[in-house]
Each structure stands twice: as structure tokens, then as C-alpha cells.
Amino acid sequence: MNRYYLGLNAGGPKISECLFSKGKSQDLRELSEYLAGRYGGTAMLCKNGRSALCLALKAYFDPGDKIIVNGFTCYAVYEAIMEAGMAPVFVDINARDLNFDEKTLEAPWKGAAVHANRIKGIIVQNSLGNPVNMEMVEKFAKKHGLLIVEDLAHSAGVRYPDGREIGTVGVAAALSFGKDKSVNAISGGAVILRDTPKFEVEAPFKAPRLSDHLRARFYPLFCGMCKRLNGIHLGGALMKFFLLVHWVEKSADNKLDLERLPSKFQAKLALSQFKKFRHRGEGKLREFYLVKNRAEVLKKLRDNGYFFDSFWYEKPVSPARYYKEVKFPEKDCPVSVEITKEIINFPKYYSEKELAAAREIIKPYLIGGQND
Ligand SMILES: *Cc1c(COP(=O)(O)O)cnc(C)c1O
């Protein structure tokens, strides 16, 4: 059969029946073996990052458990937690790195402490590729008896301040290969189970849909076309067209599917990107700045041929069209709410020279952010 399960009896994560042993899906096998080696665990390829995260949660937590989440995140994370039958506990972030910190992490245990019972896990997101102080998170997790799951959508290839690679610390790691993520194969993902799971989970086994396969196949070509047109400031318009006709799908609209695999082509694309990560920080996702009068700044940038209008994140849980559904506790996360009104991101596909000129444009409006 074309399935495999995680065998839990042998005293560790172990693939009892391997999907990729038939030689047919060479690219899928190569990627999963590479990931298993790089991160140290059992790797299963998934349709996208949210499916990977959901499998990770199902493997280590009971339904009904509560999971701590960065209060500045993607709907994908919320969806994964809900699909796993668990509940998110959002905690606030700081303006330096857009991550929770020592102070904000303790909030659920303070005051009325309504949340504190049944908090069993914490998802570490390393927002936009800015690493958290993992030693601090580990201490915190130990104190409260929590398991750490690492979400690598923004930070594949990046290291924590103490030098350990992100994805090699928690009980599990979830990778996304979605559009605009640190590894970009338009969609796809993988889950790495590092410690012995509590529950058996079934690995994805279904072939990708033809439409998803074709989208991935043409994606590099479309990106190349947009990049060329950037020279005459039409790249953004062309990408808008591709999105409109669904030849390119936004990562945010990806559907959770625990059964489907990525395509061979996506696996190949992802693997070649992994092999290019050499230096510390290379997988860093987006440079961010906090500005006053954001609408005016964006207009100025547009007037100068830059299209920076899409930023992470426009709401504490983005995209905005799903925000209502989340019932986000805004009063618990005031910094996050404020930052969504001030943030702009510099997309990576502009040249260093172009970005330097853009930094000059925003300088008079700057109230925070980073420049490294
Ligand atoms: C995009 C993203 C994911 C996973 O997204 P998919 O679209 O499902 O691949 C997970 N976590 C964060 C923080 C993200 O931004």
C-alpha cells in the first residue's frame, strides 16, 4: 500500500512502511530524507505548512489542549490548531522582533489565570525570520511543563542566538514551502517529528491535484517574468493578474489537507533551495519597519515605482478576511494591534540598490523596525 504509519512500538519515531521505497517518487524521497537528516527526526511531506503543523499537534497533544501562539501570526496557524481540536492562547509581542518574550509569555498565568489550565504546548514562530531567545523559551516551557513546536514558515535556515539551527530544538518542526515563505515552492510543507509522539499519525499519501501540480510547475516561470518587468515597474501588475486568474495562488488561501502530498516538482524545488542555505540568516524572510502615516508612505513608495502594499501582518491574525472568525483577544495583545497599523515589509525580490533607495524614502516616517 502507498501509505505509511508511524510505528510507536519500537521506542522512537520510525516509519514502518515507507511510501517512497518504490523508486517512483525519487524527488519526494530525497527531500524527506534530506529533512530527516537536517533536523533529526522522522520527516513527512505535506500539502502545505498548516497541514504539517496540524499533524505535529495531533502527534503530541490531546484534543482540548491549549497551545500558546504568537499574537501576530498567520491564519494558517490558527487553522492548524482548530483542525487538531485544540485552542490557541494568543500572547502579545514586542516591537523589536515581533515575537513573544519573557514578559508576555507569563501573561496567561497572571491575573484571572483563566487560560492556565490545560496549556500544554507552545508554537515558536520566529516572526519574519527574527529568532526568539530559545534558551529563554526552553526555560519557560520547562517551568510550565510545555512541549515546544517550531514553525519554520518564516525561518528555515536561520539560527537562534545561541547558534542552534531553528527546527532542531522542539519536539516537532513544521515547514512551509508556500509562496513568499523562506522556502518557496508556491505550496507544500513538511513535518518533522523529533521526539517520540504520544499519538500515531498517518502520513499524507495522496498525489497532488493536477491544478496544484501545474501551478507549481509554472510558478518559477511566472516569477521570472514578473522580475523582468520590475525594471519597468510592471512586475507587480503582472503578479496581480496571475493571482486574479488563480494561476498563482496566495499562500493564505491554501486549504488544509492532511492526506495530500506535494508534487515531485515542488519537492525538487524545495530541496534545491535548502541546499543553497549556507550562511547564518540566509533564510531570513522580510525586513520590517514601523512608520507613522503608513498610507502616505505607501503612496510615496508607489509614486517611486515600489509596490510594498502587502505586509505581514495587516491584522494580528492575517489575512484580514479571516480575522473575524478568530475572535482574537485584542485587549491581551495591544502591541500587536498597534504594530499592524504601523508595519511595512520590504519584499526580497528588489535589488539591494532599489531597497537602499526605498529606505531613504521612508526615513522621515520611521518610528521603529530593523535594518540588518
Ligand atoms: C504561512 C505560514 C504558515 C503555513 O502556511 P501554508 O500556507 O499552510 O503553507 C505557518 N505559519 C506561519 C507563521 C505562516 O506565516
The ligand as an SDF file (V2000), in Angstrom:
LIG
                    3D

 15 15  0  0  0  0  0  0  0  0999 V2000
    2.3770   30.8660    6.0010 C   0  0  0  0  0  0  0  0  0  0  0  0
    2.5480   30.4040    7.3590 C   0  0  0  0  0  0  0  0  0  0  0  0
    2.3630   29.0550    7.7220 C   0  0  0  0  0  0  0  0  0  0  0  0
    1.9640   27.9370    6.8000 C   0  0  0  0  0  0  0  0  0  0  0  0
    1.3060   28.3290    5.6900 O   0  0  0  0  0  0  0  0  0  0  0  0
    0.7970   27.3930    4.4970 P   0  0  0  0  0  0  0  0  0  0  0  0
    0.1750   28.3840    3.5820 O   0  0  0  0  0  0  0  0  0  0  0  0
   -0.1960   26.4440    5.0550 O   0  0  0  0  0  0  0  0  0  0  0  0
    1.9790   26.6940    3.9190 O   0  0  0  0  0  0  0  0  0  0  0  0
    2.5800   28.7200    9.0480 C   0  0  0  0  0  0  0  0  0  0  0  0
    2.9580   29.6380    9.9410 N   0  0  0  0  0  0  0  0  0  0  0  0
    3.1560   30.9310    9.6320 C   0  0  0  0  0  0  0  0  0  0  0  0
    3.5700   31.8740   10.6960 C   0  0  0  0  0  0  0  0  0  0  0  0
    2.9470   31.3550    8.3290 C   0  0  0  0  0  0  0  0  0  0  0  0
    3.1340   32.6510    8.0220 O   0  0  0  0  0  0  0  0  0  0  0  0
  1  2  1  0
  2  3  1  0
  2 14  2  0
  3  4  1  0
  3 10  2  0
  4  5  1  0
  5  6  1  0
  6  7  2  0
  6  8  1  0
  6  9  1  0
 10 11  1  0
 11 12  2  0
 12 13  1  0
 12 14  1  0
 14 15  1  0
M  END
$$$$
